[in-house]
Amino acid sequence: PSSEITYGMVAADLFHSLLAVSTEPSLLKIQSLFVLDENSYPLQQDFSLLDFYPDIVKHGANALL
């Protein structure tokens, strides 16, 4: 793509907006999928937010492992 703004930058900006609301610790579980052709040209780029804990102290950091 000719744009200097990448899909990853857009995803990072969205996650930053989600986390900037609070100063409390948060834990995100994110899955990314990149499908490339034989020339490493991106055919598909996906980011999925699988889980979001706004306060890991309440849930316990080890509960997600």
BELDAJO-V479702 format. One record per residue. SS is DSSP state (a for helix, b for strand, c for the rest). OMEGA is omega in whole degrees, -180 to 180 (999 if undefined). Layout:
# BELDAJO-V479702
ss & omega
SS & OMEGA
SS & OMEGA
This chain:
# BELDAJO-V479702
ss & omega
c & -177
c & -179
c & 176
c & 178
c & -177
c & 177
a & 178
a & 178
a & 178
a & 179
a & 179
a & 178
a & 178
a & 178
a & 177
a & 178
a & 179
a & -176
a & -175
c & -178
c & -174
c & 175
c & 179
c & 176
c & 179
c & 177
b & 178
b & 171
b & -173
b & 175
b & 177
b & 179
b & 176
b & 177
b & -178
b & 174
c & -175
c & 178
c & -179
c & 175
c & -177
b & 176
b & -178
b & 178
b & -179
b & 170
b & 180
b & 174
b & -176
b & -179
b & 180
b & 177
b & -178
c & 180
c & -175
a & 179
a & -180
a & -176
a & -177
c & -177
a & -178
a & -178
a & -177
a & -176
c & 999
